[in-house]
């Protein structure tokens, strides 16, 4: 599974993907609702999300009998937005019952509700439409509608439970029935629900607000699941979130407020800048005010982070992920045709020059909260003094050890810390070491230190630098992918040189790779302006220990896969008997360096020799390598 959470989970369930299940897709920012329809059944042991949760509920209900049965919970609910509870504390004054004030639920205490929980009936209730929606209605944005008609329609469309705790309730025991219920209960796909909501708004805002016209325009509209399977279906205008403001008008923010006099969802019903709560006044922030970045070196007496003189103080931002959908599909082979994979920090050309970093170099961002190690993406689009790191980047590839801590580089939030700021969410800079006054975040290029340090660069060879990558230790091997790509990187080097892969970076345009048969093949390295030319590679040294006797299958020509260093691509081998995996020796963060990926770095495309020494090569490869070794 190409997702970091799966590597830290205790249990991973195989789930169906888009084309293997029934589902719905829509947002309030576009005017269509789409259906997912399975092209194939979920393969092997995979199940749809719906089937997984239904199966878990059924097993839980069975195990609960005689153990949990029926229980009663006292549920505390805070005052909610868009409810009368918002006005329960006039002036923002909360009378603390711990100081002797009367304790009043809904004012200075949460609201309390006793809830009956029959744990043996979890599965039965999950598979049916419960009674509370019909009894109390459904509330959205402070508007309550009653779906009695929809409940009757669902009973006729989906059937009812024949027996059990949910006897007579509308069945939602399949994913298609659940999709029907969603479409029936939403005002964007059921005009009757939308019209009822607009009628409630008209009662509050007055007959002249124009809600009657909106209600009549959508009252007869209805979308069922089969409609969405036939074609993308336009949603209707609704008092809820909708991608349309009128039958012939797309969404625009605040249209319903400015044109139909619907109050804004604030305490005053207006857009306002002043907030006269007493605790806001204590902070002097009744009006929006500018707060300069905090100098944590001066405030907390912390010294700049360790490092060389090549460092710079920057503002650190974490925008929404660019190459993923939440936590999924960031570092699979397809996505790595768009991005280089692994954590990256975007920085300006000026900041990169200040720390001596080039595009795709390792950099380390440090502040009192933590450390982040990532590759630099140097771009003129970034303003000097500001860097950003896309949030929730995967950590499946390229996760070296930090020089500052000796631990694996952390995620984007390692540099942030939740500070309770009662008056709002302000920017909190972080401190980085450097020539500039330390006060925000520190960013520096990772210095490749002499041999024996945590990260090092070998200078035994004149000219190009040699980087050592640790390989799998006993019991740490991971299955290699079909394509193997070695990246130029600096990481922790083990004491023994026999278990390292050495990558030498020079500038020939082509590299030749020696295969099991003793023949050689070559794969071009793309350059910016011309096609690659042929150049023989220097000798490669390969040591084989505990090698299996089964010969490796030669892969040449069209099946040759590329080895890359940073932004460079060349050729590699594929073996069906023993495919080497370049992984970290760390048991807490096993890193597979062989995942295929294509760099988007504008750096010059060049490569020289790849020297690899790994366990597990077949004798044929070892013999071929021995004939080349000097």
SVG drawing of the C-alpha trace seen along z (x, -y; Angstrom):
<svg xmlns="http://www.w3.org/2000/svg" viewBox="-44 -47 87 70">
<polyline fill="none" stroke="black" stroke-width="0.4" points="0.0,0.0 1.6,-3.3 0.8,-5.2 2.9,-5.9 0.0,-5.2 -0.1,-1.6 3.5,-1.1 2.7,-2.2 -0.7,-0.5 -1.2,2.6 -3.7,4.0 -4.2,3.1 -7.4,4.2 -7.4,4.4 -9.9,1.9 -11.5,1.6 -10.5,-1.4 -12.6,-3.7 -13.5,-1.3 -14.4,1.6 -17.3,0.2 -20.5,-1.9 -20.1,-5.4 -20.8,-9.0 -18.5,-12.0 -19.5,-15.6 -18.5,-18.9 -20.2,-22.2 -17.7,-23.9 -18.8,-22.4 -22.3,-21.8 -22.3,-18.1 -22.7,-14.8 -20.9,-11.7 -21.3,-8.0 -18.6,-5.4 -19.6,-2.2 -17.5,0.9 -15.9,2.0 -14.6,5.1 -15.2,6.8 -12.6,6.1 -9.7,8.5 -8.5,11.2 -9.5,10.4 -10.2,6.7 -13.6,5.4 -15.4,2.1 -15.3,-0.4 -19.0,0.3 -18.5,4.1 -15.5,3.7 -17.5,1.5 -20.5,3.8 -18.3,6.8 -16.6,5.2 -20.0,4.2 -21.4,7.7 -18.4,9.3 -18.5,6.6 -22.2,7.2 -21.7,10.9 -18.8,10.6 -20.8,8.0 -23.5,10.4 -23.0,11.3 -20.1,8.9 -21.4,5.4 -25.1,5.7 -27.0,2.5 -25.4,-0.5 -26.3,-4.1 -23.8,-6.9 -23.9,-10.5 -22.8,-12.5 -21.6,-16.1 -22.1,-18.4 -20.7,-22.0 -22.8,-24.9 -23.0,-24.5 -22.6,-27.0 -25.9,-28.1 -27.9,-27.3 -29.4,-29.4 -26.5,-28.2 -24.3,-30.7 -25.9,-33.5 -25.8,-31.8 -22.8,-33.9 -23.6,-37.6 -20.5,-39.7 -18.3,-36.6 -18.5,-36.4 -18.5,-32.9 -19.5,-32.7 -17.3,-30.0 -19.2,-27.6 -16.0,-26.7 -16.0,-30.3 -19.5,-29.9 -21.7,-30.8 -24.7,-28.6 -23.8,-25.6 -26.2,-25.7 -25.9,-23.2 -25.8,-25.1 -24.4,-28.3 -21.3,-27.6 -21.5,-23.8 -22.0,-21.5 -25.4,-20.2 -25.9,-16.7 -27.8,-13.8 -28.4,-10.2 -27.8,-7.9 -28.8,-4.2 -26.3,-2.0 -27.3,1.5 -23.9,2.9 -25.4,6.2 -27.4,4.2 -24.6,2.1 -24.7,4.0 -28.5,4.0 -28.7,0.2 -25.8,-0.5 -27.7,1.2 -31.0,-0.7 -32.3,-4.3 -32.9,-5.2 -36.0,-6.9 -34.3,-10.1 -34.3,-11.9 -38.0,-11.4 -38.7,-12.4 -36.4,-15.4 -35.6,-16.3 -32.3,-17.1 -30.6,-20.4 -28.0,-22.0 -26.8,-25.6 -29.5,-26.2 -32.3,-25.1 -34.3,-22.0 -36.2,-19.9 -38.3,-16.8 -37.7,-13.8 -40.9,-11.8 -41.7,-11.7 -38.2,-10.5 -38.4,-7.8 -41.5,-6.4 -39.9,-6.6 -36.8,-4.7 -39.1,-2.0 -40.6,-1.4 -37.3,-1.7 -35.0,0.3 -37.3,2.4 -37.5,2.7 -35.8,4.9 -37.9,8.1 -36.9,8.7 -34.4,7.9 -33.6,4.7 -34.3,2.6 -37.5,4.3 -39.5,2.2 -36.7,-0.3 -35.7,-1.2 -32.8,1.0 -29.5,-0.5 -27.6,2.8 -25.9,2.4 -23.8,-0.4 -26.4,-1.2 -29.1,-1.6 -26.9,-3.9 -26.3,-6.0 -30.0,-6.3 -30.5,-7.5 -27.8,-10.1 -29.4,-11.5 -32.9,-11.4 -31.9,-13.3 -29.8,-16.0 -31.4,-19.2 -29.0,-19.5 -30.4,-16.3 -33.9,-16.3 -35.9,-19.4 -38.6,-18.8 -36.0,-19.0 -34.4,-22.1 -37.8,-23.8 -38.6,-23.1 -35.4,-24.6 -36.0,-27.7 -39.5,-28.0 -37.9,-28.0 -35.5,-30.7 -38.3,-32.8 -40.1,-32.7 -37.0,-34.2 -35.9,-36.7 -39.3,-37.8 -41.3,-37.3 -39.4,-39.9 -36.1,-38.0 -36.8,-36.0 -36.6,-32.5 -40.0,-31.6 -38.8,-31.8 -35.8,-29.7 -38.0,-27.1 -40.4,-26.8 -37.6,-26.5 -36.2,-23.4 -39.2,-21.8 -39.9,-19.2 -36.3,-18.2 -35.1,-14.7 -31.9,-12.7 -31.7,-8.9 -28.6,-6.8 -29.3,-5.4 -29.3,-8.9 -25.8,-9.5 -24.7,-6.2 -25.9,-7.2 -24.2,-10.6 -22.9,-13.4 -26.0,-15.1 -26.2,-18.8 -27.2,-19.5 -29.9,-21.9 -29.9,-25.1 -30.2,-24.4 -30.1,-26.1 -27.2,-23.7 -23.8,-23.8 -24.4,-23.7 -22.5,-24.4 -25.4,-26.5 -27.0,-29.7 -30.0,-29.4 -31.1,-27.0 -28.9,-28.9 -26.2,-30.3 -23.0,-28.8 -21.8,-29.2 -20.4,-32.5 -19.6,-33.2 -22.0,-35.3 -24.6,-35.5 -27.4,-34.3 -26.4,-36.9 -26.1,-39.9 -29.0,-39.2 -31.5,-37.5 -30.7,-39.2 -29.8,-36.0 -27.9,-36.9 -24.2,-35.9 -23.5,-33.1 -22.0,-35.4 -23.4,-36.6 -24.5,-39.9 -25.7,-38.4 -23.3,-40.7 -19.7,-40.8 -17.9,-42.8 -14.4,-43.6 -15.1,-44.5 -15.7,-41.8 -16.5,-43.2 -16.0,-40.1 -14.3,-40.9 -11.5,-38.5 -10.8,-39.9 -10.6,-43.4 -8.1,-42.1 -5.7,-41.2 -6.4,-44.4 -7.7,-42.6 -11.3,-43.8 -10.1,-44.8 -7.7,-42.9 -4.1,-43.8 -0.7,-43.0 1.5,-40.9 5.2,-40.7 7.0,-37.4 8.2,-36.3 12.0,-36.1 12.2,-32.8 15.9,-33.2 15.4,-36.3 12.2,-35.0 13.3,-31.5 17.1,-31.9 17.7,-29.1 20.9,-29.1 20.9,-28.7 20.8,-25.2 24.1,-23.5 25.5,-23.8 28.0,-25.5 27.9,-29.1 25.8,-28.4 22.3,-28.9 19.5,-31.4 16.5,-32.4 13.2,-32.0 9.5,-31.9 8.2,-28.3 4.8,-27.6 2.9,-24.3 0.4,-24.6 -2.0,-21.9 -0.6,-18.9 0.1,-19.2 0.8,-15.6 -1.7,-13.6 -5.3,-13.1 -5.0,-13.4 -2.7,-10.5 -2.9,-8.4 -1.1,-7.9 1.9,-10.2 4.9,-8.0 3.7,-5.2 5.4,-4.9 2.7,-6.9 2.8,-9.9 6.6,-9.9 6.4,-10.8 5.1,-14.2 7.2,-14.7 10.5,-13.3 9.1,-11.6 10.1,-12.0 9.8,-15.2 10.8,-18.4 11.1,-22.0 10.5,-24.8 12.9,-27.8 13.9,-30.8 17.1,-31.1 18.5,-33.7 17.9,-31.5 19.4,-28.5 22.5,-30.5 22.8,-31.7 23.0,-28.1 25.0,-26.8 22.3,-24.4 21.4,-23.5 18.1,-22.1 17.6,-18.5 20.3,-18.9 19.5,-17.8 18.6,-20.6 17.8,-20.6 15.2,-22.9 15.6,-23.3 13.8,-25.2 13.2,-24.6 10.2,-22.4 12.0,-19.9 14.0,-19.1 12.9,-18.4 15.3,-16.8 14.2,-17.2 15.4,-17.8 15.5,-21.4 13.2,-22.5 14.8,-25.8 12.4,-28.0 12.2,-31.6 8.5,-31.5 9.4,-31.5 10.0,-34.9 13.3,-35.3 12.9,-34.7 10.0,-32.3 10.0,-28.5 7.2,-26.0 6.8,-22.3 3.6,-20.6 1.8,-19.0 1.6,-15.2 4.3,-14.3 5.0,-10.6 8.0,-9.2 8.5,-6.0 11.6,-7.1 14.4,-9.5 14.2,-9.7 17.8,-10.1 19.0,-10.8 19.2,-14.3 22.6,-15.7 21.1,-17.7 19.3,-14.8 20.7,-11.6 17.1,-10.5 15.0,-10.3 13.9,-13.6 10.4,-14.3 7.2,-15.4 6.1,-19.0 4.6,-19.5 7.8,-18.7 8.6,-22.4 5.2,-23.6 3.6,-23.5 0.0,-24.1 -0.1,-27.3 -3.5,-28.2 -4.0,-31.7 -7.5,-32.6 -7.9,-35.4 -7.3,-33.5 -4.8,-31.5 -1.7,-33.7 1.4,-33.0 4.2,-31.5 7.6,-31.7 10.4,-29.4 14.1,-29.9 16.8,-28.7 20.6,-29.2 22.4,-31.5 24.0,-34.8 20.7,-36.6 19.4,-37.2 17.8,-34.0 14.1,-34.4 12.2,-32.3 13.1,-29.0 16.6,-27.9 17.4,-26.3 20.8,-25.0 22.4,-22.7 23.3,-19.3 27.1,-19.3 28.5,-16.0 31.1,-15.4 34.2,-13.2 34.0,-9.4 32.7,-8.2 30.2,-11.0 26.5,-10.4 26.5,-11.8 29.6,-11.9 31.1,-12.5 34.1,-10.4 36.9,-12.2 39.1,-9.3 38.5,-9.7 39.6,-12.9 37.0,-14.9 33.5,-13.7 32.1,-13.0 31.2,-9.5 28.1,-9.0 27.6,-5.8 24.2,-4.3 23.5,-1.7 22.0,1.6 19.8,4.1 21.1,5.8 20.2,9.3 16.4,9.6 15.9,6.1 15.6,6.8 12.5,5.6 11.2,7.0 12.6,5.0 10.3,3.4 10.4,4.2 12.4,1.1 15.4,0.1 16.6,-3.4 19.5,-4.6 19.4,-8.2 22.4,-10.2 22.0,-11.0 23.9,-11.3 22.7,-9.1 24.0,-7.1 27.0,-5.0 27.6,-1.6 31.0,-0.8 31.6,1.9 32.3,0.8 31.3,4.2 27.6,3.4 27.4,0.1 26.4,-1.0 28.7,-3.6 27.5,-6.1 30.0,-8.2 28.7,-11.2 30.6,-12.5 29.4,-13.8 29.3,-11.1 26.1,-11.1 25.6,-7.4 26.2,-4.5 26.6,-0.8 25.3,1.8 26.7,5.3 24.2,8.1 24.3,11.8 25.1,13.0 28.2,10.9 26.8,8.8 26.4,5.1 23.6,2.8 23.2,-0.9 20.3,-3.2 20.4,-6.9 20.5,-9.7 18.4,-12.6 20.1,-15.9 18.6,-19.3 19.4,-19.9 20.8,-16.8 20.5,-13.0 22.8,-10.9 26.0,-9.5 27.7,-6.3 30.4,-6.1 31.8,-3.1 31.5,-3.1 34.4,-2.6 34.7,0.8 32.0,1.8 32.8,3.7 30.2,6.2 30.7,8.5 28.4,11.5 27.9,13.5 25.4,16.2 24.4,16.0 21.7,18.3 22.6,20.7 19.7,19.9 20.9,17.7 19.4,14.2 17.3,13.4 18.9,10.9 17.0,7.8 18.2,5.7 17.1,3.3 13.5,2.2 13.3,3.8 16.3,2.1 15.3,0.0 17.0,-3.2 19.3,-4.0 19.2,-7.7 21.3,-9.9 19.3,-13.0 18.1,-14.3 20.1,-11.8 18.9,-8.6 20.8,-5.6 20.4,-1.8 20.1,0.9 19.4,4.6 16.5,6.7 16.9,10.2 14.2,12.7 16.2,14.7 17.8,12.0 16.8,8.4 18.8,6.2 17.0,3.6 18.7,0.5 17.2,-0.1 18.1,-1.8 19.5,0.3 17.1,-1.4 14.3,0.8 12.0,-2.1 12.2,-3.6 13.0,-1.1 13.6,-3.0 13.4,-1.5 15.7,-3.5 14.8,-1.6 11.4,-2.9 11.1,-4.2 10.8,-7.9 11.5,-10.7 13.0,-13.9 11.6,-17.2 14.8,-19.0 16.1,-21.5 19.6,-20.4 22.0,-19.3 21.5,-15.7 24.7,-13.7 26.0,-10.5 29.0,-8.3 29.7,-5.0 27.5,-3.1 29.4,-0.9 27.3,1.5 28.3,4.1 25.3,6.1 24.6,9.5 22.5,12.0 23.7,11.6 23.8,14.8 27.3,16.2 26.9,15.3 26.6,11.6 29.5,11.9 31.7,13.5 30.9,10.8 31.7,8.1 34.9,9.8 36.1,9.8 35.6,6.0 37.0,5.1 40.4,3.6"/>
</svg>
